Amino acid sequence: MDREVANLVPVNLIATAGAELLRIVSAAPPGAWSNITPADLTVREVADHVAAGNIFAIRLLAGASAADSVAGLDSDQLGDDPIAALTTSCEAQQHAFATADQTIPLHHPSGDITYDTFVRFRAGDLVVHAWDIAIGAGLDPTLDSAVVTALWTIVEPHVDSMRAMGAYGPGASGTLPPDASAQSLLLDAFGRRP
């Protein structure tokens, strides 16, 4: 693993993945918020899902129970200024990961998980949904290669266990060539077909 990639694992990866998501969301044309994404949600719905996930992470990292961590997150999290709301939630999530006790189990709705497992989940959510939004908004879907490579490095050994938690759709297609890019491998593993 090169030095640039190593510097993104694990806490820095949350910050850099959040920045990548915000870069793409900020570039979305105003009329694109109602466009459908590969996640079968609109751009706004994907952004709202990510903001809710960020708030969920903040609560979970603070020691909340599974039930308390998801309470109220089915309502709109973006309000009248979606980019500001998403930015605030990304920054707060980054702070929560940076200051959390990494030794205690987190009470995820799917069962208790480790801090490192949660880094994989949240960074994956940020990066894959950044791609979803880029596609839905008609933007260049090429993601920051250092972020993608760092994420794939920590996700690849755990893809099967992550899929077992029911979060990644059909999973890998099994059709990619051995020399496929890290972005293609990551997206394919997360059920996307770029």
Long-range contacts (C-beta under 8 A, 24 or more apart in sequence): 1-153, 4-146, 5-146, 5-149, 5-150, 5-153, 6-150, 8-146, 8-147, 8-150, 9-150, 9-153, 9-154, 10-116, 10-119, 10-123, 10-154, 11-97, 11-98, 11-119, 13-119, 13-123, 13-147, 13-150, 13-151, 13-154, 14-93, 14-94, 14-97, 14-119, 14-122, 14-123, 14-126, 15-94, 16-144, 16-146, 16-147, 16-150, 17-122, 17-123, 17-126, 17-127, 17-130, 17-147, 17-151, 18-90, 18-91, 18-93, 18-94, 18-126, 19-90, 20-126, 20-127, 20-130, 20-143, 20-144, 20-147, 21-50, 21-86, 21-90, 21-126, 21-127, 21-129, 21-130, 21-133, 22-83, 22-86, 22-87, 22-90, 23-130, 24-130, 24-133, 24-134, 24-137, 24-139, 25-82, 25-83, 25-86, 25-130, 25-133, 26-83, 27-137, 27-139, 28-133, 28-137, 28-139, 29-137, 29-138, 32-136, 32-137, 32-138, 33-82, 35-136, 35-137, 35-138, 36-136, 37-132, 37-133, 37-135, 37-136, 38-131, 38-132, 38-135, 38-136, 38-192, 38-193, 39-129, 39-132, 41-132, 42-136, 43-133, 43-136, 43-137, 44-78, 44-82, 46-129, 46-132, 46-133, 46-136, 47-78, 47-82, 47-86, 47-129, 47-133, 48-76, 48-77, 48-78, 48-82, 49-129, 50-86, 50-89, 50-125, 50-126, 50-129, 51-77, 51-78, 51-85, 51-86, 51-89, 52-77, 53-122, 53-125, 54-86, 54-89, 54-90, 54-92, 54-93, 54-122, 55-89, 55-92, 55-93, 57-93, 57-96, 57-97, 57-118, 57-122, 58-89, 58-92, 58-93, 58-96, 60-106, 60-107, 60-108, 60-118, 61-96, 61-97, 61-100, 61-106, 61-118, 62-96, 62-100, 63-104, 64-107, 65-107, 66-107, 66-108, 66-109, 69-107, 69-108, 69-109, 70-109, 90-126, 93-122, 97-122, 110-165, 110-166, 111-165, 116-154, 117-158, 119-154, 120-151, 120-154, 120-155, 120-158, 120-162, 121-162, 121-167, 123-151, 123-154, 124-151, 124-155, 124-162, 124-186, 124-190, 127-151, 127-186, 128-186, 128-187, 128-190, 128-192, 131-183, 131-187, 131-192, 131-194, 132-192, 141-194, 142-183, 143-183, 145-182, 145-183, 148-182, 148-183, 148-186, 149-182, 151-186, 152-182, 152-185, 152-186, 155-186, 155-189, 156-185, 156-189, 159-189
